[in-house]
Amino acid sequence: MKYKRILLKLSGEALMGEKNYGIDPNRLQQYTQEIKKVKEMGVEIAIVIGGGNIFRGVQAEKSGIDRVQGDYMGMLATLINAMALQSALEQGGMYTRLMSGIKIESVCEPFIRRRAIRHLEKGRIVIFGAGIGNPYFTTDSTASLRAIEVEAEVVLKGTRVDGVYTADPEKDPTATKYDTISFHDVYEKNLNVMDMTAFTLCQENNLPIIVFDMNKDGNLVELVKGKKIGTLITS
């Protein structure tokens, strides 16, 4: 087994599955099964999930909502997804803790670094909701920051694409995939992997990122075992 402690970043949009909005129960169940297989291998798992299937702060301005207000609305959307994932994981027999970047004690704990690490050491899956609790930061930034704080060995960015390409493979049929690429080359080629804040955090802290297709059964397990899946981004 290659990784002992991972941070899994899931997009909110991925939870939509075949739907146009909200949470697809089938996709949620698939993710639960994939995560359970990795958990049973003894891996310590932290998770950050986006909220784009419900609300995106960056889109709020187009409808006349103040950007800061919109970002807080987006944080609440991530909590809805995090609570749904927590419920699914616990129904699957796993122990979890939900920690929030904003205080909402009725449903989750506030984020405290040492407590988060202790939960991981005790074998609980820790889900980080509500971003870092501040506007103007994405859930990608949350994933990078929390991974560094809890000393994860890698950020696994689960998407619907099987890695990083020279161009958007859904728009350009000639796009080719990178198996490995450096942080520097991602900058130079202006590839869309994460927002710049998130990306720079990983680069400065030598935290590798693997972009992979989370929707393909078995990918997460094989990645944790060390198989080359997706695109590895390192220094």
C-alpha positions as CSV (number, residue, x, y, z in Angstrom):
1,M,0.0,0.0,0.0
2,K,1.5,3.3,-1.1
3,Y,-0.5,5.8,1.0
4,K,-1.3,5.7,4.7
5,R,-3.3,9.0,4.9
6,I,-5.0,10.6,2.0
7,L,-7.2,13.6,1.3
8,L,-9.9,12.9,-1.2
9,K,-11.4,15.9,-3.0
10,L,-14.8,15.3,-4.6
11,S,-16.7,17.8,-6.7
12,G,-20.3,18.7,-5.9
13,E,-21.2,18.4,-9.6
14,A,-20.0,14.8,-9.6
15,L,-22.8,14.0,-7.0
16,M,-25.4,14.9,-9.6
17,G,-24.7,11.8,-11.5
18,E,-27.3,11.6,-14.3
19,K,-29.4,14.4,-12.7
20,N,-29.3,18.1,-13.6
21,Y,-29.3,19.2,-9.9
22,G,-28.9,17.9,-6.4
23,I,-27.7,14.5,-5.3
24,D,-28.0,11.3,-7.2
25,P,-28.5,8.4,-4.7
26,N,-26.8,5.9,-7.0
27,R,-23.7,8.1,-7.4
28,L,-23.6,8.6,-3.6
29,Q,-23.8,4.9,-3.1
30,Q,-21.0,4.2,-5.6
31,Y,-18.7,6.7,-3.8
32,T,-19.6,5.1,-0.5
33,Q,-18.6,1.6,-1.7
34,E,-15.3,2.9,-3.2
35,I,-14.4,4.7,0.0
36,K,-15.3,1.7,2.1
37,K,-12.9,-0.6,0.1
38,V,-10.1,1.9,0.8
39,K,-11.0,2.2,4.5
40,E,-10.9,-1.6,4.9
41,M,-7.3,-1.5,3.7
42,G,-6.5,0.5,6.8
43,V,-6.0,3.9,5.0
44,E,-6.8,7.1,7.0
45,I,-9.2,9.1,4.9
46,A,-10.1,12.8,4.9
47,I,-12.6,14.2,2.5
48,V,-13.4,17.6,1.1
49,I,-16.5,17.9,-1.1
50,G,-17.7,20.9,-3.2
51,G,-21.2,22.3,-3.5
52,G,-21.6,23.1,-7.2
53,N,-24.5,20.7,-7.5
54,I,-26.5,23.0,-5.2
55,F,-25.0,26.5,-5.3
56,R,-21.8,28.1,-6.5
57,G,-20.7,31.4,-5.0
58,V,-18.9,32.6,-8.1
59,Q,-22.2,32.3,-10.0
60,A,-24.1,34.4,-7.4
61,E,-22.9,37.7,-8.7
62,K,-24.6,37.1,-12.1
63,S,-27.9,37.0,-10.2
64,G,-27.2,40.2,-8.3
65,I,-26.1,38.5,-5.0
66,D,-23.1,40.0,-3.2
67,R,-20.0,37.9,-3.8
68,V,-19.2,37.5,-0.1
69,Q,-22.8,36.5,0.6
70,G,-22.8,34.1,-2.3
71,D,-19.6,32.5,-1.1
72,Y,-21.2,31.8,2.3
73,M,-24.2,30.4,0.6
74,G,-21.8,28.1,-1.3
75,M,-20.3,27.0,2.0
76,L,-23.7,25.9,3.3
77,A,-24.1,24.0,0.0
78,T,-20.9,22.0,0.7
79,L,-22.3,21.2,4.2
80,I,-25.5,19.7,2.7
81,N,-23.3,17.4,0.5
82,A,-21.0,16.6,3.4
83,M,-24.0,15.6,5.6
84,A,-25.4,13.4,2.8
85,L,-22.0,11.7,2.3
86,Q,-21.6,11.3,6.1
87,S,-25.0,9.6,6.3
88,A,-24.2,7.3,3.4
89,L,-20.8,6.3,4.9
90,E,-22.3,5.6,8.3
91,Q,-25.0,3.5,6.8
92,G,-22.2,1.6,5.1
93,G,-20.7,0.8,8.5
94,M,-18.0,3.4,8.7
95,Y,-17.3,5.8,11.5
96,T,-17.1,9.5,10.5
97,R,-16.7,13.0,11.8
98,L,-17.9,16.1,10.0
99,M,-15.9,19.3,10.7
100,S,-16.9,22.7,9.6
101,G,-15.0,25.9,8.7
102,I,-17.9,27.9,10.1
103,K,-19.6,27.3,13.5
104,I,-22.7,25.2,13.2
105,E,-22.5,23.0,16.2
106,S,-26.0,21.5,15.8
107,V,-24.8,19.3,13.0
108,C,-21.0,19.2,13.1
109,E,-17.8,20.0,15.0
110,P,-15.8,23.2,14.3
111,F,-12.5,22.5,12.6
112,I,-9.7,22.0,15.1
113,R,-6.5,20.6,13.6
114,R,-5.3,18.4,16.5
115,R,-8.8,17.0,16.9
116,A,-9.0,16.2,13.2
117,I,-5.7,14.3,13.3
118,R,-6.8,12.4,16.3
119,H,-10.0,11.3,14.5
120,L,-8.0,10.1,11.6
121,E,-5.6,8.2,14.0
122,K,-8.7,6.5,15.5
123,G,-9.8,5.3,12.1
124,R,-12.7,7.8,11.6
125,I,-13.3,9.3,8.2
126,V,-13.1,13.0,8.5
127,I,-15.2,15.2,6.2
128,F,-14.4,18.9,6.0
129,G,-17.4,21.1,5.1
130,A,-18.0,24.8,4.6
131,G,-14.6,25.4,3.0
132,I,-12.1,27.2,5.2
133,G,-14.8,29.4,6.5
134,N,-13.8,32.5,4.5
135,P,-15.1,33.9,1.2
136,Y,-13.0,34.1,-1.9
137,F,-11.5,30.6,-1.3
138,T,-12.6,27.5,-3.2
139,T,-13.1,24.0,-2.0
140,D,-9.9,23.2,-4.0
141,S,-8.1,25.6,-1.6
142,T,-9.8,23.9,1.3
143,A,-8.5,20.5,0.1
144,S,-4.9,21.7,-0.2
145,L,-4.9,23.5,3.1
146,R,-6.6,20.7,5.1
147,A,-4.4,18.1,3.5
148,I,-1.3,20.0,4.7
149,E,-2.8,20.6,8.1
150,V,-3.6,17.0,8.8
151,E,-0.3,15.8,7.2
152,A,-1.9,13.8,4.3
153,E,0.5,12.3,1.9
154,V,-1.4,13.1,-1.3
155,V,-4.4,15.0,-2.6
156,L,-6.6,12.7,-4.7
157,K,-8.8,14.9,-6.9
158,G,-11.6,12.8,-8.1
159,T,-13.3,14.1,-11.3
160,R,-15.2,12.8,-14.2
161,V,-12.1,13.0,-16.4
162,D,-9.3,10.4,-16.1
163,G,-6.5,12.9,-15.7
164,V,-4.9,16.1,-16.9
165,Y,-4.9,16.7,-20.6
166,T,-3.2,19.1,-23.0
167,A,-6.7,20.6,-23.6
168,D,-10.3,19.9,-22.5
169,P,-10.8,16.3,-23.7
170,E,-14.6,16.9,-23.7
171,K,-14.1,19.7,-26.3
172,D,-10.9,18.8,-28.1
173,P,-10.7,15.2,-29.5
174,T,-7.0,15.7,-30.2
175,A,-6.2,16.4,-26.5
176,T,-3.6,14.0,-25.0
177,K,-3.2,12.9,-21.4
178,Y,-0.2,13.5,-19.1
179,D,0.7,10.5,-16.9
180,T,3.0,12.7,-14.8
181,I,3.7,16.4,-14.9
182,S,5.5,18.9,-12.7
183,F,3.9,21.8,-10.9
184,H,6.1,24.1,-13.0
185,D,4.9,22.7,-16.3
186,V,1.2,23.0,-15.2
187,Y,1.9,26.7,-14.6
188,E,3.8,27.2,-17.9
189,K,1.1,25.4,-20.0
190,N,-1.7,27.1,-18.1
191,L,-3.5,23.8,-17.5
192,N,-6.7,23.9,-15.5
193,V,-6.1,21.6,-12.6
194,M,-7.0,23.6,-9.5
195,D,-7.3,27.3,-8.8
196,M,-4.0,29.0,-8.3
197,T,-4.2,29.4,-4.5
198,A,-4.8,25.7,-4.0
199,F,-2.1,24.7,-6.5
200,T,0.5,27.0,-5.0
201,L,-0.2,25.6,-1.5
202,C,0.5,22.1,-2.8
203,Q,3.6,23.2,-4.7
204,E,5.2,25.1,-1.8
205,N,4.6,22.2,0.6
206,N,5.7,19.4,-1.8
207,L,2.3,17.8,-1.6
208,P,1.6,15.7,-4.7
209,I,-1.8,15.8,-6.5
210,I,-3.3,13.0,-8.5
211,V,-6.2,13.8,-10.8
212,F,-8.3,10.8,-11.6
213,D,-11.7,9.5,-12.7
214,M,-13.6,8.8,-9.5
215,N,-16.6,7.4,-11.4
216,K,-14.7,4.3,-12.6
217,D,-15.1,1.4,-10.1
218,G,-11.8,0.4,-8.5
219,N,-9.8,3.4,-9.4
220,L,-9.5,4.7,-5.9
221,V,-8.4,1.4,-4.5
222,E,-5.8,0.9,-7.2
223,L,-4.4,4.4,-6.7
224,V,-3.9,3.8,-3.0
225,K,-2.1,0.6,-3.8
226,G,0.3,2.6,-6.0
227,K,-1.0,1.8,-9.4
228,K,-0.4,4.6,-12.0
229,I,-3.9,5.9,-12.6
230,G,-4.8,9.4,-13.7
231,T,-2.2,12.2,-13.7
232,L,0.4,12.6,-11.0
233,I,1.5,16.2,-10.4
234,T,4.7,16.6,-8.3
235,S,7.7,18.9,-7.9
